[in-house]
Amino acid sequence: MIIYQVTVEVDHDEANWIMWMKEKHIPEVMKTGSFSSFKICRIMNEESEKHTYVIQYACKSREALEYYFEHFAPVLQKGYNEYFNGKFTATRSILEVLE
């Protein structure tokens, strides 16, 4: 199994970001059929004024993830960037589940 992990630092309007993620963005990502499940977590050991979240999407293979990147990610990321223009910082990681 592969985990596509997006770590996001939210600068402003945290409540709006959480609502938008739960009601719009994550459902759109899941509708692509590329992922079998997701988790959204808040990092609790921060000393920063920013709020940091981790969204993990599980998929069955690297090929399935590459298909998502090629066919869906650009449009979804564009919408995300337009809605939260300059109010977040995101980093992305690909994890391989070993057991």
TILUMLUM-426064 format. One record per atom (N, C-alpha, C): residue in one letter; x, y, z; residue number from 1; atom name. Coordinates in steps of 0.001 Angstrom, whole numbers, plus 524288, in hexadecimal, padded with zeros to 5 digits. Layout:
<nodes>
+------+-------+-------+-------+------+------+
| zagu |    px |    py |    pz | doza | zati |
+------+-------+-------+-------+------+------+
|    a |     X |     Y |     Z |  NUM |   CA |
...
+------+-------+-------+-------+------+------+
</nodes>
This chain:
<nodes>
+------+-------+-------+-------+------+------+
| zagu |    px |    py |    pz | doza | zati |
+------+-------+-------+-------+------+------+
|    m | 8034A | 7FB6A | 80000 |    1 |    N |
|    m | 80000 | 80000 | 80000 |    1 |   CA |
|    m | 80379 | 804D7 | 80000 |    1 |    C |
|    i | 8017B | 808F0 | 7FD7E |    2 |    N |
|    i | 80428 | 80DED | 7FD1C |    2 |   CA |
|    i | 800D1 | 8120B | 7FFD8 |    2 |    C |
|    i | 80366 | 81581 | 802B8 |    3 |    N |
|    i | 800C0 | 819E9 | 80534 |    3 |   CA |
|    i | 802B6 | 81EE5 | 80299 |    3 |    C |
|    y | 7FF0C | 821FE | 800B6 |    4 |    N |
|    y | 80042 | 82729 | 7FEB0 |    4 |   CA |
|    y | 7FF00 | 82AEF | 8031F |    4 |    C |
|    q | 802FE | 82D7D | 80524 |    5 |    N |
|    q | 80267 | 830D3 | 809BD |    5 |   CA |
|    q | 8033F | 83685 | 8084A |    5 |    C |
|    v | 7FF82 | 839C4 | 809D9 |    6 |    N |
|    v | 7FFE1 | 83F5F | 808FA |    6 |   CA |
|    v | 7FFFC | 841FF | 80E52 |    6 |    C |
|    t | 8041C | 844DF | 80F6E |    7 |    N |
|    t | 804A5 | 847B6 | 81458 |    7 |   CA |
|    t | 803C0 | 84D7A | 81325 |    7 |    C |
|    v | 80017 | 84FD8 | 81606 |    8 |    N |
|    v | 7FE77 | 8552F | 814DC |    8 |   CA |
|    v | 7FEEB | 85891 | 819B9 |    8 |    C |
|    e | 80195 | 85CF8 | 8193A |    9 |    N |
|    e | 801A3 | 86102 | 81D45 |    9 |   CA |
|    e | 7FDB3 | 8651D | 81BA5 |    9 |    C |
|    v | 7F9CB | 865F5 | 81EE1 |   10 |    N |
|    v | 7F5A0 | 869AC | 81DBD |   10 |   CA |
|    v | 7F6D4 | 86EC8 | 8208F |   10 |    C |
|    d | 7F728 | 87307 | 81DA2 |   11 |    N |
|    d | 7F87C | 8781D | 81FE4 |   11 |   CA |
|    d | 7F3D4 | 87ADA | 8225C |   11 |    C |
|    h | 7EF54 | 87AA6 | 81FCC |   12 |    N |
|    h | 7EACC | 87DA5 | 82185 |   12 |   CA |
|    h | 7E5DD | 87A5B | 820ED |   12 |    C |
|    d | 7E1D4 | 87BC7 | 823B9 |   13 |    N |
|    d | 7DC99 | 8799E | 82308 |   13 |   CA |
|    d | 7DC90 | 873A8 | 8232F |   13 |    C |
|    e | 7DEA9 | 87193 | 8275D |   14 |    N |
|    e | 7DF2B | 86BF1 | 827FD |   14 |   CA |
|    e | 7D9E6 | 8692A | 8279E |   14 |    C |
|    a | 7D5D6 | 86B42 | 82A0F |   15 |    N |
|    a | 7D0B5 | 868BD | 82A05 |   15 |   CA |
|    a | 7CE95 | 8684A | 82476 |   15 |    C |
|    n | 7CF44 | 86C5D | 8214E |   16 |    N |
|    n | 7CD88 | 86C38 | 81BDF |   16 |   CA |
|    n | 7D09A | 86826 | 818CF |   16 |    C |
|    w | 7D5AE | 867C4 | 819C1 |   17 |    N |
|    w | 7D8F1 | 863ED | 8170F |   17 |   CA |
|    w | 7D71B | 85E65 | 8184C |   17 |    C |
|    i | 7D62D | 85D3B | 81D3C |   18 |    N |
|    i | 7D46F | 857FE | 81ECB |   18 |   CA |
|    i | 7CF38 | 856BA | 81C3E |   18 |    C |
|    m | 7CB8D | 85A62 | 81C6A |   19 |    N |
|    m | 7C66A | 8597F | 81A17 |   19 |   CA |
|    m | 7C6ED | 85883 | 81437 |   19 |    C |
|    w | 7CA0A | 85BAB | 81188 |   20 |    N |
|    w | 7CAB3 | 85B1D | 80BE2 |   20 |   CA |
|    w | 7CD3B | 855DD | 80A97 |   20 |    C |
|    m | 7D115 | 8545A | 80D9E |   21 |    N |
|    m | 7D3A1 | 84F4E | 80CB6 |   21 |   CA |
|    m | 7CFC8 | 84ACC | 80D57 |   21 |    C |
|    k | 7CCC8 | 84AD8 | 81192 |   22 |    N |
|    k | 7C92A | 84689 | 812B3 |   22 |   CA |
|    k | 7C480 | 84668 | 80EF8 |   22 |    C |
|    e | 7C294 | 84AF5 | 80D70 |   23 |    N |
|    e | 7BDD1 | 84B24 | 80A4F |   23 |   CA |
|    e | 7BECB | 84B67 | 8046C |   23 |    C |
|    k | 7C34C | 84D4C | 802CA |   24 |    N |
|    k | 7C440 | 84DF5 | 7FD2F |   24 |   CA |
|    k | 7C90B | 84B07 | 7FB2F |   24 |    C |
|    h | 7CDA2 | 84C78 | 7FD23 |   25 |    N |
|    h | 7D269 | 84A75 | 7FABB |   25 |   CA |
|    h | 7D324 | 84492 | 7FB72 |   25 |    C |
|    i | 7D2E6 | 842B6 | 80037 |   26 |    N |
|    i | 7D3B8 | 83D16 | 80117 |   26 |   CA |
|    i | 7CF96 | 839DA | 7FE3B |   26 |    C |
|    p | 7CA84 | 83B43 | 7FE6E |   27 |    N |
|    p | 7C6C1 | 8383A | 7FB54 |   27 |   CA |
|    p | 7C805 | 83828 | 7F578 |   27 |    C |
|    e | 7C9F8 | 83C8C | 7F358 |   28 |    N |
|    e | 7CB7A | 83CA2 | 7EDD5 |   28 |   CA |
|    e | 7D014 | 83903 | 7ECC6 |   28 |    C |
|    v | 7D3ED | 83902 | 7F041 |   29 |    N |
|    v | 7D866 | 8357C | 7EFA4 |   29 |   CA |
|    v | 7D693 | 82FCE | 7EFE1 |   29 |    C |
|    m | 7D330 | 82E95 | 7F38F |   30 |    N |
|    m | 7D158 | 8292F | 7F424 |   30 |   CA |
|    m | 7CDFA | 8277E | 7EF7E |   30 |    C |
|    k | 7CB2A | 82B1E | 7ED15 |   31 |    N |
|    k | 7C7E7 | 829D9 | 7E884 |   31 |   CA |
|    k | 7CB1D | 8281F | 7E3D4 |   31 |    C |
|    t | 7D01C | 8294E | 7E3C3 |   32 |    N |
|    t | 7D35C | 827B6 | 7DF54 |   32 |   CA |
|    t | 7D3ED | 821CB | 7DF0B |   32 |    C |
|    g | 7D2EB | 81F1C | 7E364 |   33 |    N |
|    g | 7D37E | 81970 | 7E381 |   33 |   CA |
|    g | 7D91C | 817A6 | 7E42A |   33 |    C |
|    s | 7DCA8 | 81B41 | 7E4D0 |   34 |    N |
|    s | 7E232 | 819ED | 7E54D |   34 |   CA |
|    s | 7E3A6 | 817FE | 7EABB |   34 |    C |
|    f | 7E088 | 81952 | 7EEA8 |   35 |    N |
|    f | 7E1E6 | 8182A | 7F40E |   35 |   CA |
|    f | 7DD9B | 814F1 | 7F6B3 |   35 |    C |
|    s | 7DF3F | 8119F | 7FA46 |   36 |    N |
|    s | 7DB7E | 80E4B | 7FD0A |   36 |   CA |
|    s | 7D9B6 | 810AD | 80232 |   36 |    C |
|    s | 7DCD7 | 81425 | 8046C |   37 |    N |
|    s | 7DB6C | 81695 | 80962 |   37 |   CA |
|    s | 7DEC1 | 81B70 | 80A35 |   37 |    C |
|    f | 7DD5C | 81E5F | 80E3D |   38 |    N |
|    f | 7E065 | 82301 | 80F9C |   38 |   CA |
|    f | 7E014 | 823DB | 8157D |   38 |    C |
|    k | 7E3C7 | 826ED | 81771 |   39 |    N |
|    k | 7E3C8 | 828C7 | 81CDB |   39 |   CA |
|    k | 7E56B | 82E77 | 81CBB |   39 |    C |
|    i | 7E2FA | 83198 | 82007 |   40 |    N |
|    i | 7E4AB | 836FE | 820AB |   40 |   CA |
|    i | 7E60A | 837A4 | 82670 |   40 |    C |
|    c | 7EABB | 8398F | 82778 |   41 |    N |
|    c | 7ECC0 | 839F6 | 82CD0 |   41 |   CA |
|    c | 7EEF6 | 83F69 | 82DBF |   41 |    C |
|    r | 7EEB9 | 84116 | 83292 |   42 |    N |
|    r | 7F12E | 84604 | 83423 |   42 |   CA |
|    r | 7F615 | 844AD | 83746 |   42 |    C |
|    i | 7FA5D | 8472C | 8361A |   43 |    N |
|    i | 7FF23 | 84674 | 83922 |   43 |   CA |
|    i | 7FE83 | 84985 | 83E2E |   43 |    C |
|    m | 7FF33 | 846DF | 8428E |   44 |    N |
|    m | 7FE0D | 84937 | 8479D |   44 |   CA |
|    m | 802D0 | 84B45 | 84A82 |   44 |    C |
|    n | 80775 | 849F3 | 848FD |   45 |    N |
|    n | 80C18 | 84B83 | 84BF1 |   45 |   CA |
|    n | 80EC2 | 85052 | 849A4 |   45 |    C |
|    e | 80BAE | 853C9 | 84786 |   46 |    N |
|    e | 80DD3 | 8587A | 8451C |   46 |   CA |
|    e | 80EC5 | 85CCE | 84919 |   46 |    C |
|    e | 81289 | 86004 | 847EE |   47 |    N |
|    e | 81363 | 864C7 | 84AF3 |   47 |   CA |
|    e | 812BF | 86984 | 84776 |   47 |    C |
|    s | 810D4 | 868AA | 842BF |   48 |    N |
|    s | 81017 | 86CCD | 83EE9 |   48 |   CA |
|    s | 80A99 | 86F11 | 83F59 |   48 |    C |
|    e | 809F7 | 873D0 | 83D6D |   49 |    N |
|    e | 804C6 | 8762A | 83D31 |   49 |   CA |
|    e | 8019A | 873E0 | 838B3 |   49 |    C |
|    k | 80430 | 87177 | 83501 |   50 |    N |
|    k | 80176 | 86EF3 | 830A9 |   50 |   CA |
|    k | 7FF5E | 869B1 | 8327B |   50 |    C |
|    h | 7FB56 | 867D8 | 82FE3 |   51 |    N |
|    h | 7F90B | 862C7 | 8310C |   51 |   CA |
|    h | 7FA9E | 85F03 | 82CBD |   51 |    C |
|    t | 7FC96 | 85A6C | 82E40 |   52 |    N |
|    t | 7FE81 | 856B1 | 82A6A |   52 |   CA |
|    t | 7FB21 | 851D1 | 82A6C |   52 |    C |
|    y | 7F9B4 | 8501C | 825B6 |   53 |    N |
|    y | 7F66D | 84B83 | 824EE |   53 |   CA |
|    y | 7F91B | 847CC | 82136 |   53 |    C |
|    v | 7F7D6 | 842C9 | 821CC |   54 |    N |
|    v | 7F9C6 | 83EC0 | 81E53 |   54 |   CA |
|    v | 7F50D | 83BE0 | 81C2A |   54 |    C |
|    i | 7F4BF | 83B83 | 81703 |   55 |    N |
|    i | 7F0AB | 83875 | 81477 |   55 |   CA |
|    i | 7F367 | 833E5 | 811DF |   55 |    C |
|    q | 7F19E | 82F2F | 81314 |   56 |    N |
|    q | 7F3E9 | 82A79 | 810D3 |   56 |   CA |
|    q | 7EFCE | 827B4 | 80D98 |   56 |    C |
|    y | 7F11E | 826B7 | 808B1 |   57 |    N |
|    y | 7EDB6 | 823E1 | 8051A |   57 |   CA |
|    y | 7F04E | 81EA6 | 803E6 |   57 |    C |
|    a | 7ED6F | 81A5F | 80491 |   58 |    N |
|    a | 7EF8F | 81525 | 80390 |   58 |   CA |
|    a | 7EDFC | 81351 | 7FE1E |   58 |    C |
|    c | 7F1C3 | 8111D | 7FB4B |   59 |    N |
|    c | 7F08E | 80EBC | 7F637 |   59 |   CA |
|    c | 7F373 | 80995 | 7F5B8 |   59 |    C |
|    k | 7F1A9 | 80654 | 7F211 |   60 |    N |
|    k | 7F3AD | 800FF | 7F1CE |   60 |   CA |
|    k | 7F919 | 80084 | 7EF67 |   60 |    C |
|    s | 7FAA8 | 80443 | 7EC21 |   61 |    N |
|    s | 7FFB3 | 803B4 | 7E980 |   61 |   CA |
|    s | 801E4 | 808F6 | 7E7D5 |   61 |    C |
|    r | 806D2 | 808F2 | 7E69D |   62 |    N |
|    r | 80966 | 80DA8 | 7E497 |   62 |   CA |
|    r | 80713 | 80F27 | 7DF4D |   62 |    C |
|    e | 8059C | 80B3A | 7DC36 |   63 |    N |
|    e | 80342 | 80C44 | 7D720 |   63 |   CA |
|    e | 7FE0B | 80F2B | 7D7B8 |   63 |    C |
|    a | 7FAF0 | 80D9A | 7DB8F |   64 |    N |
|    a | 7F5F0 | 8103C | 7DC8F |   64 |   CA |
|    a | 7F6E0 | 815E6 | 7DE28 |   64 |    C |
|    l | 7FAE3 | 816CE | 7E140 |   65 |    N |
|    l | 7FC2A | 81C18 | 7E2DE |   65 |   CA |
|    l | 7FE03 | 81F55 | 7DE33 |   65 |    C |
|    e | 80143 | 81D15 | 7DAEC |   66 |    N |
|    e | 80321 | 81FDC | 7D64A |   66 |   CA |
|    e | 7FE8F | 82145 | 7D2A7 |   66 |    C |
|    y | 7FAAE | 81DD2 | 7D246 |   67 |    N |
|    y | 7F605 | 81EEB | 7CF2D |   67 |   CA |
|    y | 7F32A | 823AD | 7D173 |   67 |    C |
|    y | 7F2B7 | 823DA | 7D696 |   68 |    N |
|    y | 7F049 | 82858 | 7D92A |   68 |   CA |
|    y | 7F352 | 82D56 | 7D7EB |   68 |    C |
|    f | 7F881 | 82D1D | 7D86C |   69 |    N |
|    f | 7FBBD | 831B7 | 7D757 |   69 |   CA |
|    f | 7FAF7 | 833A5 | 7D1C0 |   69 |    C |
|    e | 7FAA3 | 83006 | 7CE1C |   70 |    N |
|    e | 7FA43 | 83168 | 7C893 |   70 |   CA |
|    e | 7F4DC | 83372 | 7C712 |   70 |    C |
|    h | 7F0B5 | 8310B | 7C928 |   71 |    N |
|    h | 7EB71 | 83234 | 7C746 |   71 |   CA |
|    h | 7E82D | 835C9 | 7CAC4 |   71 |    C |
|    f | 7E965 | 8362B | 7CFBD |   72 |    N |
|    f | 7E5FB | 83903 | 7D355 |   72 |   CA |
|    f | 7E8B3 | 83D4C | 7D680 |   72 |    C |
|    a | 7ED72 | 83C5C | 7D83E |   73 |    N |
|    a | 7F016 | 83FE8 | 7DBE4 |   73 |   CA |
|    a | 7F084 | 8458D | 7D9EC |   73 |    C |
|    p | 7F1ED | 8467B | 7D503 |   74 |    N |
|    p | 7F291 | 84BF0 | 7D35D |   74 |   CA |
|    p | 7ED99 | 84F37 | 7D411 |   74 |    C |
|    v | 7E91F | 84D1A | 7D2A0 |   75 |    N |
|    v | 7E437 | 85006 | 7D311 |   75 |   CA |
|    v | 7E2BF | 850CA | 7D8CC |   75 |    C |
|    l | 7E345 | 84CAA | 7DBF0 |   76 |    N |
|    l | 7E1E5 | 84D14 | 7E176 |   76 |   CA |
|    l | 7E583 | 850D1 | 7E457 |   76 |    C |
|    q | 7EA84 | 850A2 | 7E338 |   77 |    N |
|    q | 7EE32 | 85424 | 7E5C8 |   77 |   CA |
|    q | 7ED5F | 859C8 | 7E406 |   77 |    C |
|    k | 7EBE7 | 85A97 | 7DF2D |   78 |    N |
|    k | 7EADB | 85FDB | 7DD47 |   78 |   CA |
|    k | 7E640 | 86243 | 7E040 |   78 |    C |
|    g | 7E210 | 85F41 | 7E0E9 |   79 |    N |
|    g | 7DD91 | 86132 | 7E3D4 |   79 |   CA |
|    g | 7DEF1 | 86271 | 7E972 |   79 |    C |
|    y | 7E205 | 85F14 | 7EBCE |   80 |    N |
|    y | 7E3C8 | 85FD9 | 7F133 |   80 |   CA |
|    y | 7E6FA | 864E2 | 7F196 |   80 |    C |
|    n | 7EAAD | 86589 | 7EE03 |   81 |    N |
|    n | 7EE0F | 86A27 | 7EE10 |   81 |   CA |
|    n | 7EAFA | 86F2B | 7ED2F |   81 |    C |
|    e | 7E71C | 86F01 | 7E9CC |   82 |    N |
|    e | 7E3F6 | 873A6 | 7E8CE |   82 |   CA |
|    e | 7E0AB | 87517 | 7ED95 |   82 |    C |
|    y | 7DE75 | 8713C | 7F028 |   83 |    N |
|    y | 7DB0D | 87240 | 7F4A3 |   83 |   CA |
|    y | 7DE1F | 87450 | 7F953 |   83 |    C |
|    f | 7E2CF | 8722A | 7FA39 |   84 |    N |
|    f | 7E5F4 | 873A7 | 7FEC4 |   84 |   CA |
|    f | 7EAEA | 87683 | 7FD33 |   84 |    C |
|    n | 7EA8E | 879B9 | 7F951 |   85 |    N |
|    n | 7EF00 | 87C90 | 7F723 |   85 |   CA |
|    n | 7F267 | 87F0D | 7FB61 |   85 |    C |
|    g | 7F71F | 87CF8 | 7FC1C |   86 |    N |
|    g | 7FAE7 | 87F3B | 7FFB4 |   86 |   CA |
|    g | 7F9E1 | 87E54 | 80574 |   86 |    C |
|    k | 7F607 | 87B31 | 806CC |   87 |    N |
|    k | 7F4A3 | 87A6F | 80C48 |   87 |   CA |
|    k | 7F663 | 87525 | 80E6B |   87 |    C |
|    f | 7F9AF | 87273 | 80B8D |   88 |    N |
|    f | 7FB78 | 86D57 | 80D51 |   88 |   CA |
|    f | 800B8 | 86C11 | 80AD4 |   88 |    C |
|    t | 80350 | 8684A | 80D24 |   89 |    N |
|    t | 80800 | 86600 | 80AE7 |   89 |   CA |
|    t | 8073B | 8601E | 80B01 |   89 |    C |
|    a | 80820 | 85D8C | 806A3 |   90 |    N |
|    a | 80751 | 857E5 | 80663 |   90 |   CA |
|    a | 80C45 | 85522 | 80494 |   90 |    C |
|    t | 80D41 | 850A8 | 806ED |   91 |    N |
|    t | 81159 | 84D24 | 80518 |   91 |   CA |
|    t | 80EDF | 847D1 | 80444 |   91 |    C |
|    r | 810E3 | 844F8 | 80090 |   92 |    N |
|    r | 80EAA | 83FE7 | 7FF3C |   92 |   CA |
|    r | 812D0 | 83BB4 | 7FFA0 |   92 |    C |
|    s | 81119 | 83713 | 80184 |   93 |    N |
|    s | 8149D | 8329A | 80213 |   93 |   CA |
|    s | 811DB | 82DBA | 80032 |   93 |    C |
|    i | 814E9 | 82A05 | 7FE6E |   94 |    N |
|    i | 812DC | 824EA | 7FCF4 |   94 |   CA |
|    i | 8154F | 820F4 | 800A8 |   94 |    C |
|    l | 8120D | 81DF7 | 8034C |   95 |    N |
|    l | 813D5 | 81A2C | 80718 |   95 |   CA |
|    l | 81263 | 814B1 | 80552 |   95 |    C |
|    e | 815DD | 81108 | 8062E |   96 |    N |
|    e | 814BC | 80B81 | 80527 |   96 |   CA |
|    e | 813C1 | 808D7 | 80A53 |   96 |    C |
|    v | 80F32 | 8065F | 80ADA |   97 |    N |
|    v | 80DE4 | 80388 | 80F98 |   97 |   CA |
|    v | 810AB | 7FE45 | 80F62 |   97 |    C |
|    l | 813C0 | 7FD1C | 8135B |   98 |    N |
|    l | 816D9 | 7F851 | 81359 |   98 |   CA |
|    l | 81413 | 7F3BE | 815F2 |   98 |    C |
|    e | 8105F | 7F4BB | 81962 |   99 |    N |
|    e | 80D53 | 7F05F | 81B92 |   99 |   CA |
|    e | 807F2 | 7F217 | 81CF4 |   99 |    C |
+------+-------+-------+-------+------+------+
</nodes>
